[in-house]
Amino acid sequence: MEFAQKTKNRAPIWSCNPTPGCIPTENNNLKYDLDYEYSDKVEQYDVISQSVTPNTLVKDVDKINFTISNGPNYDKTVIIPSLVGLSIDEAIKIIDENFLNNVIVNFIESDEERDIVLEQSKSGEMKRNDELVLTVSIGSLDSLASIKLKDLKNETEFKATLYLKRNNIKYEITYKFSSSIKKGHVISSNPKKGTEVNPGDTVKLVVSKGKKITVPDLKNMEMSEITKWIMENNLNIKYSDKYDSKIKLGNVISASKKQGEIVEEGSVIEIVVSKGQLKMKNFKTLNEFKNWANKYEIKYEVKEEFNDLENGKIIKTSIKSGDAINPSEKIIVYVSKGKAVKMPNLSGKTKNEASNICNESKIKCSFFIVKNLVPSAPSVM
């Protein structure tokens, strides 16, 4: 990742946009983090902003945060007016302005003027990715004439098929990887541009799946290498981390895609990074310990003992604070039952005397009256 210009030990931070290779960190020993943010203005995968002002000297920077565009948020709610009565070109302009990405346009024979929107499935408040179906007049089928096929290369699949449908031309689509044509855009058509096609004819389109991306061995790569690979291939990354007794701090524990798998642009790669070995902490209460142990799926056993500590307080644990935890090892937690109390001798005491002694000893005593029943003599016949 090269700077646009350098001076010895004083390379300035440059604001850079469209390519991952423009992020000037690798050759200058700078750390960087990537955040992704939806944007209607900045194209997907381009840099929206950076935490360090352009032209700042590298010697004054330890780390840079880059915000990368995720493109439009298609889950966003927008308000779409009635498109009925508009030409399909006017309707498409509104569709594009609102970033609707689930639009189906059907053409039917009608007495109405050609290319006029006759019906729409919904209007008003809707999400950008909600399905919107437009029914458009193709006029009289008898009035349709042959056309010379225009150049469809690099057109979006939606725009290319719309062009064919509005001329009552059928189409078939196959999808292929392409390193030169953007995903979702036409690679080629058969017949080619300039060929005369008639209504009812079929045009075969080849649409790009984006470049073919082969997943490397992510588990044996540094995080900086993974991030660079993600950006260079227009992928999205989702990080999480957890403690691991075997994987070194900062190394990859697992990845959602295995080495050799083929993925398309825009795919989400999930990476789990090691936080190193989990170590024992100090806990005061049993609930505090349980919440921690359950979170990290640690096995434990609770043993209660009388102790001078308050009831429910932790006396000790089988693993000392600061020691590494073996995930297969059970932790024994010793919990106080409170101070032990010796049972006083109540023999020969009256009920009131015994009750007072119990109260002074903080013992709950219950009393039962037992009648001295003498069995009656057997009756003599």
MIMIKOL-709209 format. One record per residue (C-alpha): x, y, z. Coordinates in steps of 0.2 Angstrom, whole numbers, padded with zeros to 4 digits, always signed. Layout:
# MIMIKOL-709209
XYZ/...
***
This chain:
# MIMIKOL-709209
+0000+0000+0000/+0010+0015-0006/+0009+0033-0003/+0005+0045-0017/+0022+0054-0011/+0035+0051+0002/+0049+0060+0011/+0061+0052+0022/+0053+0047+0038/+0040+0060+0036/+0027+0052+0024/+0011+0062+0025/-0006+0053+0027/-0016+0056+0011/-0034+0055+0009/-0038+0041-0004/-0054+0034-0011/-0057+0021-0023/-0045+0007-0020/-0040-0003-0005/-0022-0001-0011/-0024+0017-0008/-0024+0015+0011/-0007+0020+0016/-0003+0009+0031/+0006-0007+0027/+0023+0001+0022/+0023+0013+0036/+0020+0001+0051/+0003+0009+0054/-0011-0001+0062/-0029+0002+0055/-0047-0003+0059/-0061-0004+0046/-0079+0001+0050/-0093-0001+0037/-0107+0011+0035/-0121+0013+0023/-0121+0027+0011/-0132+0033-0003/-0118+0045-0010/-0102+0034-0009/-0100+0019-0019/-0099+0002-0011/-0082-0002-0005/-0075+0015-0007/-0068+0025+0008/-0081+0037+0016/-0069+0045+0029/-0053+0042+0039/-0049+0047+0057/-0032+0055+0052/-0033+0072+0043/-0024+0071+0026/-0006+0077+0025/-0003+0072+0044/+0014+0066+0046/+0016+0047+0049/+0027+0049+0064/+0013+0057+0073/+0001+0043+0070/-0001+0026+0078/-0017+0020+0071/-0030+0025+0058/-0049+0021+0057/-0056+0020+0040/-0075+0020+0037/-0079+0010+0021/-0096+0012+0012/-0108-0003+0012/-0118+0006-0002/-0136+0010+0001/-0146+0003+0015/-0159-0007+0006/-0169-0010+0022/-0172+0009+0024/-0190+0015+0022/-0194+0027+0008/-0210+0035+0002/-0214+0031-0016/-0227+0041-0025/-0240+0034-0038/-0231+0031-0054/-0247+0027-0064/-0248+0038-0079/-0229+0041-0080/-0218+0035-0094/-0208+0020-0089/-0192+0031-0091/-0199+0044-0078/-0204+0029-0066/-0186+0022-0068/-0179+0039-0063/-0189+0039-0047/-0184+0021-0044/-0166+0025-0046/-0167+0040-0035/-0174+0030-0021/-0162+0015-0023/-0176+0002-0025/-0168-0014-0029/-0183-0027-0030/-0193-0020-0045/-0202-0030-0058/-0208-0023-0074/-0221-0032-0084/-0227-0026-0101/-0244-0030-0108/-0254-0026-0124/-0265-0011-0121/-0275+0003-0130/-0266+0015-0119/-0250+0024-0125/-0235+0013-0126/-0222+0014-0111/-0235+0021-0099/-0237+0014-0082/-0254+0006-0080/-0253-0001-0062/-0241-0003-0048/-0242-0015-0034/-0239-0003-0019/-0235+0015-0016/-0232+0026-0001/-0221+0020+0013/-0211+0005+0009/-0193-0002+0011/-0181-0001-0003/-0180-0020-0004/-0199-0023-0004/-0205-0030-0021/-0213-0017-0032/-0222-0023-0048/-0226-0011-0062/-0237-0015-0076/-0233-0005-0092/-0242-0003-0108/-0233-0010-0124/-0246-0003-0135/-0252-0014-0149/-0242-0030-0152/-0245-0028-0171/-0237-0011-0171/-0221-0017-0164/-0206-0018-0177/-0189-0026-0177/-0175-0017-0169/-0156-0016-0170/-0150-0023-0154/-0140-0010-0144/-0124-0013-0135/-0130-0021-0119/-0112-0024-0112/-0110-0016-0095/-0128-0013-0093/-0136-0019-0077/-0146-0034-0078/-0162-0024-0074/-0159-0011-0087/-0154-0024-0100/-0170-0035-0098/-0181-0019-0097/-0175-0014-0114/-0179-0031-0121/-0196-0033-0113/-0202-0016-0119/-0198-0022-0136/-0207-0039-0133/-0190-0048-0135/-0188-0063-0124/-0172-0067-0115/-0162-0081-0106/-0149-0077-0093/-0133-0086-0088/-0121-0080-0074/-0102-0081-0075/-0088-0075-0065/-0079-0060-0073/-0063-0051-0068/-0067-0036-0079/-0086-0034-0078/-0095-0028-0062/-0106-0040-0053/-0124-0039-0059/-0119-0031-0076/-0120-0039-0093/-0104-0047-0100/-0111-0051-0117/-0127-0054-0128/-0131-0066-0141/-0134-0060-0154/-0122-0046-0153/-0125-0027-0154/-0131-0021-0171/-0140-0037-0175/-0158-0035-0181/-0170-0044-0169/-0189-0046-0171/-0203-0046-0157/-0204-0063-0150/-0186-0067-0153/-0174-0073-0139/-0158-0064-0134/-0146-0074-0123/-0137-0063-0109/-0122-0067-0099/-0122-0058-0083/-0107-0056-0071/-0106-0064-0054/-0091-0053-0051/-0073-0060-0051/-0070-0077-0045/-0063-0077-0028/-0054-0092-0020/-0053-0091-0001/-0035-0093+0005/-0031-0101+0022/-0038-0088+0033/-0033-0097+0049/-0015-0095+0045/-0015-0077+0040/-0012-0061+0050/-0027-0050+0053/-0019-0036+0042/-0017-0049+0028/-0035-0054+0030/-0042-0036+0030/-0032-0032+0015/-0038-0048+0006/-0056-0043+0011/-0055-0026+0004/-0046-0030-0012/-0060-0043-0016/-0075-0032-0012/-0080-0043+0002/-0088-0039+0019/-0080-0045+0035/-0089-0048+0052/-0077-0050+0067/-0080-0058+0084/-0068-0064+0097/-0067-0076+0111/-0055-0084+0123/-0045-0099+0117/-0033-0109+0127/-0024-0116+0112/-0024-0101+0100/-0012-0087+0103/-0019-0069+0106/-0024-0061+0090/-0023-0076+0079/-0038-0083+0070/-0048-0097+0078/-0060-0100+0064/-0067-0093+0048/-0084-0096+0040/-0076-0100+0023/-0063-0114+0021/-0048-0113+0010/-0052-0117-0008/-0070-0112-0007/-0076-0100-0021/-0086-0084-0015/-0094-0070-0024/-0091-0051-0022/-0101-0045-0007/-0101-0061+0002/-0099-0059+0021/-0084-0068+0029/-0085-0071+0048/-0069-0072+0057/-0067-0077+0075/-0051-0070+0083/-0043-0077+0099/-0042-0066+0115/-0029-0078+0121/-0031-0089+0137/-0045-0085+0149/-0039-0081+0166/-0047-0083+0183/-0054-0067+0190/-0059-0061+0208/-0077-0063+0212/-0087-0058+0228/-0104-0066+0225/-0109-0082+0218/-0121-0074+0205/-0106-0064+0199/-0096-0079+0196/-0110-0089+0188/-0114-0076+0175/-0096-0075+0170/-0094-0094+0170/-0110-0097+0160/-0104-0083+0147/-0088-0093+0144/-0096-0110+0145/-0085-0115+0160/-0089-0130+0170/-0091-0127+0189/-0097-0135+0205/-0103-0125+0221/-0099-0131+0238/-0106-0122+0254/-0096-0121+0270/-0098-0111+0286/-0087-0096+0287/-0085-0079+0295/-0090-0071+0278/-0107-0066+0275/-0119-0079+0268/-0118-0081+0249/-0100-0073+0248/-0086-0083+0239/-0073-0090+0251/-0061-0096+0238/-0060-0105+0221/-0050-0120+0216/-0041-0109+0203/-0032-0094+0209/-0035-0077+0202/-0024-0074+0187/-0021-0092+0183/-0025-0098+0166/-0041-0109+0164/-0042-0126+0156/-0059-0127+0147/-0060-0146+0152/-0056-0142+0170/-0071-0140+0183/-0069-0125+0194/-0074-0128+0212/-0082-0113+0221/-0083-0113+0240/-0097-0102+0246/-0100-0096+0263/-0116-0102+0273/-0112-0089+0286/-0104-0091+0303/-0107-0108+0311/-0117-0108+0327/-0116-0121+0341/-0132-0128+0347/-0135-0123+0365/-0141-0135+0378/-0159-0132+0381/-0162-0147+0392/-0172-0143+0407/-0176-0125+0402/-0193-0118+0401/-0201-0113+0385/-0198-0095+0388/-0180-0098+0394/-0176-0109+0379/-0184-0096+0367/-0173-0082+0374/-0157-0093+0372/-0162-0097+0354/-0165-0078+0350/-0148-0073+0358/-0139-0087+0348/-0149-0082+0332/-0156-0099+0330/-0174-0102+0324/-0182-0114+0337/-0199-0122+0336/-0208-0129+0350/-0220-0143+0351/-0231-0149+0366/-0231-0167+0369/-0244-0175+0380/-0238-0188+0392/-0251-0202+0387/-0252-0217+0399/-0260-0232+0391/-0276-0238+0400/-0276-0255+0408/-0284-0269+0398/-0302-0272+0402/-0306-0288+0411/-0320-0299+0405/
***
